[in-house]
Amino acid sequence: MPTQKKSINKNEISFDGKKPIILLIHGFPFDHKMYESVSSKIASVCDVIAPDLVGFGNQENSKDQTTIRTMTDFADQIEMILQYLGVQRPIFLCGLSMGGYISMEFVRHYSSRLAGLILCDTKTIPDSAEAASNRLKLADSISSEKLPAIADQMISNLLCEETFAKSPQVVDFLRKMILRQPINGIAAASRGMAKRVDTTDLLRTITVPVLLICGDQDALSPPESMIALKESIATQNPSTSIEFVSIPNCGHLPPLEQPDLFAQTIIDFVKKTTLAS
Ligand code: MLT
């Protein structure tokens, strides 16, 4: 197959037909740059596609402040990107937190696309009534003036203590990334997350190898909940190969807090899965 070149988010992506393809779905309220420092490492073994979800980063945003973007809407966007890029081979799909919620909807609608699934710092259960109501309040009240305070409040739960103490550049990068997101995009995804359904039952339909990654100090999707996810997959689908990796000294965002370990964990998984197939 000749090398194909296409561009997404102004980044050129080459497909030589030889390397495995990995698509990285960012979390909330971020953009594809959350994978910036790991993409170049993972690119040693994979063609990497790291898009901005609609409403975030460079993607066009709705003028309507009441838009709802469900996890299925985002999964459909991922499928459209793959069609646009002409990707036909099965891909590795990696989603972090909201990216994981979207990955599970991708499993529901497009599972034949997958060669492997990587879920990072995420969960399959929906919001409690209180959490959903808080998301709707955020969506209704967010404004450019309020965004800095919202960002600071979010960041306090996203990173571990060691990151705050030793990596001020990571805190700064994260804050700037949140502050550049369009408020209508944040509101639309917030409403979509509030509506999200339980995807735990879908775990039994997964037939490709699964890698679960979690920061050992993740306060939002703690390691215990991801270990329970592993056990749930192992019980519901004993023939599926499943691995859990805890990333040390890390909160909710391994690609930012421990990029080398995060990238290497993915590289090892892709290599192992590709060799086994
Ligand atoms: C994320 O990192 O994507 C968020 O923590 C997801 C959420 O708010 O549930």
Residues whose N, C-alpha, C, O or C-beta is under 5 A from the ligand:
A	BS01	MLT	G27 F28 L96 S97 M98 G99
